Amino acid sequence: MAAPVQLSVLLAASALWVTGAQAAMLNGQIQARLVIMASCQVSSGAGAADENRLDHLGTLSFGSRGPTWDTPVEALLEGNESNLKVICNPAVRGFSVSIDGGNHGNGTTRQLSNGRKMIPYRLYLDAAGSNSYSIGQQHNFVVASGGQVPIPVYGMVMANPEALPAGIYRDTLRVTLDW
């Protein structure tokens, strides 16, 4: 009777030895990584935009007028897009914004066009019209500790005593953000 007990103990010990060999442990590492680039992101009332594309930032609407007007006509970006803001990570301390001459500009003046007739207009950083967005000129903005920086754009069409043909006068401007 002693032999069956020894055999059971021997089989149990063998099973532990085989199991121990199969239950070896292997340790390794997985590297996780995320790169945050020194960059800025444009946002508007419609939400964040791709920082490399500034498709539709708003509409500068001068409204509807008769053929002449005696005082300057002012406009501010309208619609959800009018809340144009830039937010940058702390590595970026400032950025610049420039606006080109538009599709109908002549190098010194931006112009609305109905296809035949042109109406000159100007862009400003302030409602008073004292700080202009000259064509292609960079305007610097300071980034304060991760806060959103608003980008104001005001437009002005000067008084027009000449009767203009009816129609829709348009222009498209390209905005460049550089940091």
Secondary structure as the mmCIF struct_conf table of DSSP 4:
data_model
#
loop_
_struct_conf.conf_type_id
_struct_conf.id
_struct_conf.beg_label_comp_id
_struct_conf.beg_label_asym_id
_struct_conf.beg_label_seq_id
_struct_conf.end_label_comp_id
_struct_conf.end_label_asym_id
_struct_conf.end_label_seq_id
HELX_RH_AL_P HELX_RH_AL_P1 ALA A 2 GLN A 22
TURN_TY1_P TURN_TY1_P1 ALA A 23 ALA A 23
BEND BEND1 ALA A 38 ALA A 38
STRN STRN1 CYS A 40 SER A 44
TURN_TY1_P TURN_TY1_P2 GLY A 45 ALA A 46
STRN STRN2 GLY A 47 ALA A 48
TURN_TY1_P TURN_TY1_P3 GLU A 51 ASN A 52
STRN STRN3 THR A 59 LEU A 60
BEND BEND2 PRO A 67 PRO A 67
STRN STRN4 TRP A 69 TRP A 69
BEND BEND3 ASP A 70 THR A 71
STRN STRN5 VAL A 73 GLU A 78
BEND BEND4 GLY A 79 GLY A 79
HELX_RH_3T_P HELX_RH_3T_P1 ASN A 80 SER A 82
STRN STRN6 LYS A 85 CYS A 88
TURN_TY1_P TURN_TY1_P4 PRO A 90 ALA A 91
STRN STRN7 GLY A 94 ILE A 99
TURN_TY1_P TURN_TY1_P5 ASN A 103 HIS A 104
BEND BEND5 GLY A 107 THR A 108
STRN STRN8 ARG A 110 SER A 113
BEND BEND6 ASN A 114 ARG A 116
STRN STRN9 MET A 118 TYR A 124
BEND BEND7 LEU A 125 ASP A 126
TURN_TY1_P TURN_TY1_P6 ALA A 127 ALA A 128
BEND BEND8 GLY A 129 GLY A 129
BEND BEND9 ASN A 131 ASN A 131
STRN STRN10 SER A 132 SER A 132
TURN_TY1_P TURN_TY1_P7 ILE A 135 GLY A 136
STRN STRN11 HIS A 139 VAL A 142
TURN_TY1_P TURN_TY1_P8 SER A 145 GLY A 146
STRN STRN12 VAL A 149 PRO A 150
STRN STRN13 TYR A 154 VAL A 157
STRN STRN14 ASN A 160 ASN A 160
BEND BEND10 GLU A 162 GLU A 162
HELX_LH_PP_P HELX_LH_PP_P1 ALA A 163 PRO A 165
BEND BEND11 ALA A 166 GLY A 167
STRN STRN15 ARG A 170 ARG A 170
STRN STRN16 VAL A 175 ASP A 178
#
